[in-house]
Amino acid sequence: MTIATTSHPTLVDALWRADGGILRPVALAVLGSLALWVSAKVQIPFYPVPMTMQTFAVLVIGMAFGWRLGAATVLLYLAEGALGLPVFAGTPERGIGLAYMAGPTGGFLAGFVVAAALVGMLAHRGWDRRLSTTLVAMVLGTAVIFA
């Protein structure tokens, strides 16, 4: 018994057709990791702990890029942080590199990869076509991050 699945094009697929080359995925991954970097630095005042826009950016990247490129983009972002670039929300004030990643936010950072992949997979299955299913996909992605 097999389950039939239809792969729907993601937003990025509709806007920039893949030509089989390396330029498109590399450019999108770099732009996505830059968006994650910026979103980590945008803090929303919230008591007792300020929130950032990272979760939103991860979910949008997953939904727009699809599961492979979405997860690869988040992995690139994590690699940049592991190399010591101050891309995370608390860097450089609270440390950089692997030491920061091994701290209390390490679980969230790992959850980013899984959430981007999950939301991207759901987008490939057409969950990004209606507001109701998009919201459910985003809630599921958020649950993965905070699990």
C-alpha positions in Angstrom: 0.0 0.0 0.0 1.4 3.4 -0.9 0.2 6.9 0.0 -0.1 9.2 -2.9 1.4 12.6 -2.2 1.5 15.6 -4.5 4.4 18.0 -4.3 3.3 21.6 -4.7 5.7 24.3 -5.6 6.7 26.5 -2.7 6.7 30.3 -2.9 10.4 30.4 -3.9 9.8 27.8 -6.6 7.0 30.0 -8.0 9.1 33.2 -8.0 12.4 31.8 -9.0 12.4 28.7 -11.2 15.1 26.2 -10.4 17.5 25.6 -13.3 19.4 22.8 -11.7 22.4 25.0 -11.0 24.0 25.8 -7.6 23.4 29.6 -7.7 19.8 29.6 -6.7 20.0 27.4 -3.6 23.2 29.0 -2.4 21.9 32.6 -2.9 18.7 31.7 -1.1 20.4 30.0 1.8 22.8 33.0 2.3 19.9 35.4 2.1 17.8 33.3 4.5 20.7 33.0 7.0 21.1 36.8 6.8 17.4 37.2 7.5 17.8 34.9 10.6 20.8 36.9 11.7 18.8 40.2 11.5 15.7 38.6 13.1 17.8 37.4 16.1 18.8 41.0 16.8 15.2 42.4 16.6 13.9 42.1 20.2 10.3 42.5 21.2 10.0 43.8 24.8 8.3 41.0 26.7 8.4 40.5 30.4 10.3 38.8 32.0 12.4 37.6 28.9 12.5 39.6 25.6 11.5 37.7 22.5 13.1 37.9 19.1 11.7 37.5 15.6 13.8 34.3 15.0 10.9 31.8 15.4 8.9 33.8 12.8 11.8 33.9 10.4 12.5 30.2 10.7 8.8 29.3 10.0 8.6 31.7 7.0 11.9 30.3 5.6 10.6 26.8 5.9 7.2 27.7 4.3 8.8 29.7 1.5 11.8 27.5 0.8 10.5 24.0 1.3 11.9 21.4 3.6 15.3 20.8 2.0 16.4 24.3 1.4 14.7 25.6 4.6 16.6 23.1 6.8 19.8 23.8 4.9 19.4 27.5 5.4 18.9 27.1 9.2 21.9 24.7 9.2 24.0 27.4 7.5 22.9 29.9 10.1 23.9 27.5 12.9 27.3 26.9 11.2 27.9 30.6 11.0 27.2 30.8 14.8 29.3 27.8 15.5 32.2 29.4 13.7 32.0 32.4 16.1 30.0 34.9 14.1 27.7 36.9 16.4 24.5 35.8 14.7 22.5 34.6 17.7 20.3 36.8 19.9 22.6 36.9 22.9 25.9 37.3 21.1 28.4 38.6 21.6 27.2 39.7 25.1 26.6 36.1 26.3 29.4 34.3 24.5 29.8 33.1 20.9 30.4 29.9 19.0 29.8 26.4 20.3 29.9 27.6 23.9 26.8 29.7 23.3 25.1 26.9 21.3 25.7 24.5 24.2 23.9 26.8 26.6 20.2 27.1 27.5 19.2 28.2 23.9 20.8 25.1 22.3 17.6 23.2 22.3 15.8 26.0 20.6 18.5 26.3 17.9 18.2 22.5 17.2 14.5 22.9 17.1 14.8 25.5 14.4 16.2 22.9 11.9 13.4 20.5 12.6 10.7 23.2 12.5 11.9 24.6 9.2 11.9 21.1 7.7 8.5 20.2 9.1 6.8 23.5 7.9 8.6 23.1 4.5 7.4 19.6 4.1 3.8 20.7 4.9 4.2 23.5 2.3 5.3 21.0 -0.3 2.1 19.1 0.5 0.0 22.2 -0.1 -0.5 23.4 3.4 0.6 26.9 2.3 -2.4 27.3 0.0 -5.0 28.2 2.6 -4.8 30.5 5.7 -6.2 27.8 8.0 -3.7 25.1 7.0 -0.8 27.6 7.0 -1.7 28.6 10.6 -1.8 25.0 11.6 1.6 24.4 10.0 3.0 27.4 11.8 1.6 26.2 15.2 3.1 22.8 14.6 6.5 24.3 13.8 6.3 26.5 16.9 5.5 23.5 19.0 8.6 21.7 17.6 10.8 24.7 18.6 9.4 24.9 22.1 9.2 21.1 22.7 
